[in-house]
Amino acid sequence: MPQMDIRRKYTYGHKKKKKKKKENLAVAVVSGLFPWKGDAVSDMARKLVFLISVIALTFAAVKIFDFYFGSHEEADAGYWDANHDNDATISINSNNLSSSDGGDFQVSILERYREFWEANQEFVGWVRIDPWVDYPVAQSQGETPFDYYLHHNFYKVPTANGTVFADKFGEFLPPSAENPTGRPHNVILHGHNLRTRNLFQPLMKYRDDFQFLKNNPIITFDTLFESGRYKIFSVYQTNINEVHGDYYDYLAMNYFESRDEFYEYVTEALDRSRYHTDVDLRYGDELLTLSTCDFSMFFDIRLVIVARRIRDDEDPDMDSEAFINFRENNGRTADGYMRHKMFDAYYNVWNNGRGWAGDMSGRAWDTSRVEGLDRWIEDN
């Protein structure tokens, strides 16, 4: 067997393998994304579809970011300069406020809100948490879409800010013998949470700051016809999509047709609340619910504040030293369960799948503060 001349492999006489020219990385990337000379028709179509999708997604992302975080104009600054100290009433002749006979009739309204009602006869009230929230409240009527005021200001001018508005399915009527208050059992108000820090953005202070709640436990909501003050008893976050689990439709309750519906609503609100303010409740109480978007998680969630109207014979002051903060120790019990109710996706992502402690050890708040609730719980 002839001896292999290994020198040939390492000497100039050996024919070397030709190296491939290194392809320019930038060209490779561009040709991989954009239609390129020599591409098959199917490849060109695929690249075009991909590019159109990227452009559409980018445009949508920019619009969403600008809508929620852009520097929009202040929400019609100055239009809320109402004289809240004026308690006088005046009589007006109106045919656009509901009445039993459907014709013209005289009603008494608060004089301080007359100009706002004349400017927009979909005006139904005013919400205040001085000095952070101070706005007129509109409500779409007739065939006007439910979310009309998400995209229009109080004067019906299109704007990304929108305005505070009442849920369309609760009526605001002049008080009468048949309807002494003229209000829904549960007044539900919606408002944007935007970078402008107006409308309902200040409600985030309740979510994050226990001391803020202690200093500001009262919300004022006046209708066109009379004033009202409400004690906060619940501050909670909730998902609005069933895919994230444990969905509670808090917006479905403008009216409580039974004691059962009232108990269900307030127990859900109290179970979920980050705090306990020791407010007592009973069937027949009027409630106020404020709802806004919450961007603190990557889930589609809402921040909800629920308050009970101060009764005529009641001390309006609240003992803030009796308030309980369920957010201490990150809102968890010693064994890691949530002290306040959240939802499945939250438990899985932020609490290692551990749910609400109330499912095992009972509620953390005092159920005796809701009249008749303990008996109702036993029966159900």
Buried (B, 14 or more C-beta within 10 A) or exposed (E): EEEEEEEEEEEEEEEEEEEEEEEEEEEEEEBEEEEEEEBEEEEEEEBEEEEEEEEEEEEEEEEEEEBBEBEBEEBBEEBBEBEBEEEEBEEBEBEEBEBEEEEEBEBBBBEBBBEBBEEBBBBBBBBBBEEBBBBBBBBBEEEBEEEBBBBBBBBBEEBBBBBBBBBBBBBBBBBEEEEEBBBBBBBBBBBBBBBBEBBBBBBBBBBEEBEBBBEBBBBBBBBBBBBBBBBBBBBBBBBBEEEBBBBBEBBEBBEBEEBEBBBBBBBBBBBBBBBBBBBBBBBEBBBBBBBBBBEEBEBEBBBBBBBBBBBEEEEEEBEBEEBBBBBEEEBBBEEEBBBBBBBBBBBBEEBEEBBBBBEEEEBBBEEEBBBBBEEBEEEE
